[in-house]
Amino acid sequence: MDYLLNNSTSDRLLFRKLQPSDFNVWLPFHEDKRTSEFWEGLPENPIKACKADFERTLYRYEYNLGGKLALIHKQTKTFLGLAGLLVQEIHEKKEIEIAYSLLPKHWNMGYATEAAKECVDYAISNNLCSSLISIIHKDNIPSQKVAQRNGLTLDFETTYHGNPVYIFRINL
């Protein structure tokens, strides 16, 4: 199955594969302490964190595990952040996660909600799975609101990579 929304579009967004040339544009995400305030276990050095992010994404691309794609504003061509579908394992079960992360200067503009909705629509139109999840830290209220705006509801609470999380779910 192809979990990548490569070249998909929504009203304002274009999804495209992450490229090595995006590194310096994405680095400010890891330099801003607010972006990791809820998540334990990430490298503290922004360059190492960004490099690890890129390595995980490229690994996912190579092994058909989905992956976050660059979100590009269609009109301005501005790099806004990353979003996509990720193959995850939760409680020994394969799940498809909607993931989204935006550069802080693009927060509160509806881009995460729009990107997540496009992920839902893509999964439905390609018959990828019977449900989608989002793995969200218990304290990350803004991401929880994005999930809820797209019809995901709290399914259960667990620990994921040492972090207390809620699993939000939408049945397709």
C-alpha positions as CSV (number, residue, x, y, z in Angstrom):
1,M,0.0,0.0,0.0
2,D,1.1,3.5,-0.7
3,Y,0.6,5.6,2.5
4,L,2.4,8.7,1.1
5,L,0.2,11.6,0.0
6,N,3.0,12.7,-2.3
7,N,1.6,15.5,-4.7
8,S,-1.8,15.5,-3.0
9,T,-3.3,18.9,-2.5
10,S,-6.0,20.5,-0.4
11,D,-7.4,24.0,-0.7
12,R,-4.1,25.7,0.4
13,L,-1.6,22.9,0.7
14,L,0.6,20.7,-1.4
15,F,2.1,17.6,0.0
16,R,5.5,16.6,-1.3
17,K,8.3,14.3,-0.2
18,L,10.8,15.7,2.2
19,Q,14.1,16.6,0.5
20,P,17.6,17.1,1.9
21,S,17.4,20.8,0.9
22,D,14.5,21.2,3.4
23,F,16.8,20.6,6.4
24,N,17.6,24.3,7.1
25,V,14.0,25.3,6.6
26,W,12.8,22.6,9.1
27,L,15.6,23.2,11.6
28,P,13.8,26.1,13.3
29,F,11.1,23.7,14.4
30,H,13.7,21.8,16.5
31,E,15.3,25.1,17.7
32,D,12.0,26.3,19.3
33,K,11.6,24.7,22.7
34,R,7.8,24.9,22.5
35,T,7.7,22.2,19.8
36,S,9.2,19.5,22.1
37,E,7.8,20.7,25.5
38,F,5.4,17.7,25.7
39,W,7.7,15.0,24.4
40,E,10.5,13.3,26.4
41,G,13.4,11.4,24.8
42,L,14.2,13.7,21.9
43,P,17.8,14.9,21.3
44,E,18.3,18.2,23.0
45,N,20.6,19.5,20.3
46,P,18.4,20.9,17.5
47,I,20.7,19.8,14.7
48,K,20.8,16.2,16.0
49,A,17.0,16.3,16.5
50,C,16.4,17.5,13.0
51,K,18.8,15.0,11.5
52,A,17.0,12.2,13.4
53,D,13.7,13.5,12.1
54,F,15.0,13.3,8.6
55,E,16.5,9.9,9.0
56,R,13.2,8.5,10.4
57,T,11.3,10.0,7.5
58,L,13.6,8.7,4.8
59,Y,13.6,5.3,6.4
60,R,9.8,5.3,6.4
61,Y,9.8,6.3,2.7
62,E,12.2,3.5,1.8
63,Y,10.4,0.7,3.7
64,N,6.8,1.7,2.8
65,L,5.9,2.8,6.3
66,G,4.3,6.0,5.2
67,G,6.0,9.2,6.3
68,K,5.6,12.9,7.0
69,L,5.7,15.0,3.8
70,A,6.6,18.6,3.4
71,L,3.5,20.9,3.5
72,I,3.9,23.7,1.0
73,H,1.5,26.6,0.7
74,K,0.2,26.4,-2.8
75,Q,0.1,30.1,-3.5
76,T,3.2,31.3,-1.7
77,K,5.3,28.1,-2.0
78,T,6.2,28.6,1.7
79,F,7.3,25.5,3.6
80,L,4.8,25.3,6.5
81,G,5.7,22.0,8.2
82,L,5.3,18.3,7.9
83,A,2.2,15.9,7.8
84,G,1.3,12.5,6.6
85,L,0.3,9.0,7.4
86,L,2.6,6.8,9.4
87,V,2.5,3.0,10.0
88,Q,2.8,2.5,13.7
89,E,2.5,-0.3,16.2
90,I,0.4,0.2,19.2
91,H,-0.2,-2.7,21.6
92,E,1.2,-5.1,19.0
93,K,-1.3,-4.0,16.5
94,K,-0.5,-2.2,13.2
95,E,-2.2,1.2,13.1
96,I,-2.1,4.1,10.6
97,E,-1.4,7.4,12.3
98,I,-2.2,10.9,11.1
99,A,0.9,13.0,12.1
100,Y,1.3,16.7,11.8
101,S,3.9,19.2,12.9
102,L,4.1,22.9,11.9
103,L,6.8,25.5,12.2
104,P,5.6,27.7,15.1
105,K,5.2,30.8,12.9
106,H,2.4,28.9,11.1
107,W,0.5,27.8,14.2
108,N,-3.2,28.8,14.6
109,M,-3.9,29.3,10.9
110,G,-5.8,26.1,10.3
111,Y,-3.0,24.3,8.4
112,A,-2.7,21.3,10.7
113,T,-6.4,20.8,10.6
114,E,-6.4,21.1,6.8
115,A,-3.5,18.7,6.5
116,A,-5.0,16.1,8.8
117,K,-8.3,16.3,6.9
118,E,-6.5,15.6,3.7
119,C,-4.8,12.6,5.4
120,V,-8.3,11.3,6.3
121,D,-9.6,11.8,2.8
122,Y,-6.6,10.1,1.3
123,A,-7.0,7.1,3.5
124,I,-10.7,6.8,2.7
125,S,-10.3,7.3,-1.1
126,N,-7.4,4.7,-1.2
127,N,-9.1,2.3,1.1
128,L,-6.0,2.1,3.3
129,C,-7.5,0.9,6.6
130,S,-10.7,0.7,8.6
131,S,-9.6,3.4,11.1
132,L,-6.9,6.1,11.7
133,I,-5.3,7.2,14.9
134,S,-3.3,10.1,16.2
135,I,-0.9,9.6,19.0
136,I,-0.9,12.8,21.1
137,H,0.8,13.6,24.4
138,K,-1.8,14.0,27.2
139,D,-0.7,17.6,27.8
140,N,-0.7,18.7,24.1
141,I,-4.1,20.3,24.0
142,P,-3.6,22.1,20.6
143,S,-2.9,18.8,18.8
144,Q,-5.8,17.2,20.6
145,K,-8.1,20.0,19.2
146,V,-6.8,19.4,15.7
147,A,-7.7,15.7,16.0
148,Q,-11.1,16.5,17.3
149,R,-11.8,19.0,14.6
150,N,-11.3,16.1,12.1
151,G,-13.7,13.8,13.8
152,L,-11.2,11.7,15.9
153,T,-12.3,10.9,19.4
154,L,-10.4,9.7,22.4
155,D,-10.1,5.9,22.2
156,F,-7.7,5.0,25.0
157,E,-4.7,6.2,27.1
158,T,-1.3,4.5,27.0
159,T,2.4,5.0,27.1
160,Y,4.3,5.5,23.8
161,H,8.1,5.7,23.7
162,G,8.0,6.6,27.4
163,N,5.5,9.3,27.1
164,P,1.9,9.4,28.4
165,V,-0.3,9.7,25.4
166,Y,-3.9,9.6,24.2
167,I,-4.8,7.6,21.2
168,F,-7.5,9.4,19.2
169,R,-9.3,7.4,16.5
170,I,-11.7,7.8,13.6
171,N,-13.4,4.9,12.0
172,L,-13.6,5.1,8.3
